[in-house]
Amino acid sequence: MHLMADLKKLIKEYLKTARVMQLATSVHNQPWVCTVHFYNDDDLNFYWASMITRRHSMEIEQNPKVAIAIKIQEDTPDEKYVIGISAEGIAEMIDEEEINKIGDKYISKLDKDPDLIKDILSGKKPFKFYKLVPSKIVLFDVLNFPTDPRQELVL
C-alpha cells in the first residue's frame, strides 16, 4: 500500500511538466469545460489567469465549485499506459498579495512575458488570477498502479 505522502509526491512530480488543464464549471445545472494554462504550488493549489468576461470566470462568480482534468500520458504504440490527474474543489479570484507570491513561478513555468504580472496588476492587461483549492485529487496511473490505477488523495 502506498502512503499518501508518496501519492502526493508522485502527483507533484507529474505536474512539473504539465502546463495545460481542462477546467469544468457549472451554473444552472449546465456544465462547461475550457482549457487554461496553469501553475500549481507545493500545496497542490492550481492558479491560472483569465479575463473576467470569459464564461468560466463568470460561472466561478456564481458557483465556485469546479473540477479540473490534466492529461499526463496517453497510451501510444511505444508506451501503452495512461496517466491523468483530476481534482475538484473551490475556485476564487485572488488578490494582489497572493498574485505577487506566485507570479514569478507562474511566468517561469509557462514561459510568459516577464512583465505579465505587472501588466495585470496595473490593469494594462485585462486578466485576473484565479486559484483552485482542491478538496480531492485523483491520480489515474496505469504505470505505477497497474492493478488499481485510480488513486485518491483527499486534502
Residue, then its C-alpha position, 0 to 999 in steps of 0.5 A: m500500500h502506498l502512503m499518501a505522502d508518496l501519492k502526493k509526491l508522485i502527483k507533484e512530480y507529474l505536474k512539473t511538466a504539465r502546463v495545460m488543464q481542462l477546467a469544468t464549471s457549472v451554473h444552472n445545472q449546465p456544465w462547461v469545460c475550457t482549457v487554461h494554462f496553469y501553475n500549481d504550488d507545493d500545496l497542490n493549489f492550481y492558479w491560472a489567469s483569465m479575463i473576467t468576461r470569459r464564461h468560466s470566470m463568470e460561472i466561478e462568480q456564481n458557483p465556485k465549485v469546479a473540477i479540473a482534468i490534466k492529461i499526463q500520458e496517453d497510451t501510444p504504440d511505444e508506451k501503452y499506459v495512461i496517466g491523468i490527474s483530476a481534482e475538484g474543489i473551490a475556485e476564487m479570484i485572488d488578490e494582489e498579495e497572493i498574485n505577487k507570491i506566485g507570479d514569478k513561478y507562474i511566468s517561469k513555468l509557462d514561459k510568459d512575458p516577464d512583465l505579465i504580472k505587472d501588466i495585470l496588476s496595473g490593469k494594462k492587461p485585462f486578466k485576473f488570477y484565479k486559484l483552485v483549492p482542491s478538496k480531492i485529487v485523483l491520480f489515474d496511473v496505469l504505470n505505477f498502479p497497474t492493478d488499481p490505477r485510480q488513486e485518491l488523495v483527499l486534502 
